[in-house]
Amino acid sequence: MGEFTPMSVVRAVLPPRARRWLRRVYGARRFDGAMRRFAADPVAAVAPGNGLLAELIAAWGNPGWSAQEEYLRVCVTHALRSNGPTLECGSGLSTLLLGVVAQRNRSEHWALEHEREWSVRVGRTVARYGLSAVRLSTAPLKHYNGFDWYDPPLHDMPQHFALVVCDGPPTGTLGGRYGMVPVMRERLRPGCVILLDDAWREDERVVARRWQAELDSTHELVACKKPYIRMVVTGAAAPGLFKPA
Ligand SMILES: C[S@@+](CC[C@H](N)C(=O)[O-])C[C@H]1O[C@@H](n2cnc3c(N)ncnc32)[C@H](O)[C@@H]1O
C-alpha cells in the first residue's frame, strides 16, 4: 500500500474536476503573493540569491514557453535602469514584470503579441494587477519582404525605445526574430539595449549577426544556463526599411 501524504488523500477524496479547481485557486493565490512581493520591491527581486523570480516562473505555470530566471533577471535589471519606453516581442510573464517596472518609472511598456488567445490571458492578468503602463498590441504576424514579423501600430508607438526584449515570435516563423531590426530600427536610439533570448539556438545567433551587420551596435553572447545575446545600439539609427502605412 502507498504512503499517505496530504496530496494522496486529496487525490483519493476529490473528483478530478474539484482537484483541477483547487490547483487553479492555489496557483492563482501563489502567483498573487509573488506579484505583490515583486511590485513592492523589484530591485530586491533581481538581487543575486533572491528566489522570487523562480517563484514567479513556477507560479505562472507556462513551462517550456516562459522566459527563464537569468533572462528575466537581466530584462528587469535593464528596465529598472532604462530612461525611456521599453518594447517586448512575445508577451507573457515578462510583460507583467516589465509592466510593473514601467509603472514605477512612469513610462510605457509595449508588448507585441500575435496569438489572440494568449493575448487574452496576458491582457486579463495585466488588468488584474492594474498595470496601466502596459500597451499590449495584438495582431497576426505580417509578411514583409522575405520574413514574417509582428505588425506593430507604429503611429501610436513612442519615437524611441530604451530597451527591446526579444522572446518572440516563436521558432518556425519565416525569418525567425529577424524582423525586429528592419521594422523597428528607426525607433532604436543610441544606447538602446537589445536582449535576445534563446541564443543556445543557432537561428538566434544568425539573427543577431544579421542585426549587427545592419545596426551600429555591440554584440555579446552571455553564456549561462540558457544563453542570451545582449546588444547595445551605439550609432544613430539608419533609416528603416519599412515605413508606417
Ligand atoms: C517564448 S514565448 C514568450 C514568453 C514571454 N516572454 C514570457 O516571459 O512568458 C513566445 C510566444 O509564444 C506563444 N506562447 C506562449 N505561451 C504559449 C503556450 N503555452 N502555448 C503556445 N504558445 C504560447 C505566445 O505567442 C508568445 O508570444
Ligand as a Chemical Component Dictionary entry (heavy atoms), coordinates in Angstrom:
data_LIG
# 
_chem_comp.id                   LIG 
_chem_comp.type                 NON-POLYMER 
_chem_comp.pdbx_formal_charge   0 
_chem_comp.three_letter_code    LIG 
# 
loop_
_chem_comp_atom.comp_id 
_chem_comp_atom.atom_id 
_chem_comp_atom.alt_atom_id 
_chem_comp_atom.type_symbol 
_chem_comp_atom.charge 
_chem_comp_atom.model_Cartn_x 
_chem_comp_atom.model_Cartn_y 
_chem_comp_atom.model_Cartn_z 
_chem_comp_atom.pdbx_ordinal 
LIG C1  C1  C 0  8.649 32.388 -25.737 1  
LIG S1  S1  S 1  7.013 32.933 -25.652 2  
LIG C2  C2  C 0  7.148 34.475 -24.813 3  
LIG C3  C3  C 0  7.244 34.284 -23.343 4  
LIG C4  C4  C 0  7.272 35.559 -22.525 5  
LIG N1  N1  N 0  8.422 36.374 -22.809 6  
LIG C5  C5  C 0  7.253 35.193 -21.030 7  
LIG O1  O1  O 0  8.132 35.632 -20.284 8  
LIG O2  O2  O -1 6.333 34.481 -20.632 9  
LIG C6  C6  C 0  6.767 33.485 -27.320 10 
LIG C7  C7  C 0  5.340 33.344 -27.809 11 
LIG O3  O3  O 0  4.903 32.011 -27.639 12 
LIG C8  C8  C 0  3.487 31.982 -27.560 13 
LIG N2  N2  N 0  3.095 31.202 -26.359 14 
LIG C9  C9  C 0  3.312 31.486 -25.075 15 
LIG N3  N3  N 0  2.861 30.507 -24.284 16 
LIG C10 C10 C 0  2.329 29.577 -25.078 17 
LIG C11 C11 C 0  1.723 28.323 -24.844 18 
LIG N4  N4  N 0  1.530 27.846 -23.625 19 
LIG N5  N5  N 0  1.341 27.613 -25.893 20 
LIG C12 C12 C 0  1.503 28.076 -27.140 21 
LIG N6  N6  N 0  2.083 29.283 -27.436 22 
LIG C13 C13 C 0  2.484 30.012 -26.416 23 
LIG C14 C14 C 0  2.996 33.432 -27.475 24 
LIG O4  O4  O 0  2.535 33.819 -28.758 25 
LIG C15 C15 C 0  4.270 34.171 -27.113 26 
LIG O5  O5  O 0  4.281 35.475 -27.588 27 
# 
loop_
_chem_comp_bond.comp_id 
_chem_comp_bond.atom_id_1 
_chem_comp_bond.atom_id_2 
_chem_comp_bond.value_order 
_chem_comp_bond.pdbx_ordinal 
LIG C1  S1  SING 1  
LIG S1  C2  SING 2  
LIG S1  C6  SING 3  
LIG C2  C3  SING 4  
LIG C3  C4  SING 5  
LIG C4  N1  SING 6  
LIG C4  C5  SING 7  
LIG C5  O1  DOUB 8  
LIG C5  O2  SING 9  
LIG C6  C7  SING 10 
LIG C7  O3  SING 11 
LIG C7  C15 SING 12 
LIG O3  C8  SING 13 
LIG C8  N2  SING 14 
LIG C8  C14 SING 15 
LIG N2  C9  SING 16 
LIG N2  C13 SING 17 
LIG C9  N3  DOUB 18 
LIG N3  C10 SING 19 
LIG C10 C11 SING 20 
LIG C10 C13 DOUB 21 
LIG C11 N4  SING 22 
LIG C11 N5  DOUB 23 
LIG N5  C12 SING 24 
LIG C12 N6  DOUB 25 
LIG N6  C13 SING 26 
LIG C14 O4  SING 27 
LIG C14 C15 SING 28 
LIG C15 O5  SING 29 
# 
